[in-house]
Amino acid sequence: MTELRILLLEDNPNEAELNERVLRKAGLKFISMRVDTEPAFKQSLGDFQPDIVLADYNLPSYNGRAALITYDKLFQTCLSSWLPVPSVKRERQSCCGQVPGTTF
């Protein structure tokens, strides 16, 4: 089985590591790359070519919703994605729910 390529859009290395541990504990085989800025995210889409993006909702200069919209505009297709946050307010869920492929 081919390893998944997971792009982590996360500014906190500890949270990225926690996400990776949870995925490994679930038995997933993957390689990952962590980025925390819009330019790095855009570059990694081409260089790393992820199968899945795990995006933090709030970063200092970017956010998960904008990242998913960026992906959609660049590739004109829906990317499997997940916003791994412990609690997301309802207005954020409804706002991000309009982005194809978004799951909380």
Secondary structure, 3 states (H helix, E strand, C coil): CCCEEEEEECCCHHHHHHHHHHHHHCCCCEEEEEECCHHHHHHHHHHCCCCEEEECCECCCCEHHHHHHHHHHHHCCCCEEECCCCCCCHHHHHHHCCCCCCCC
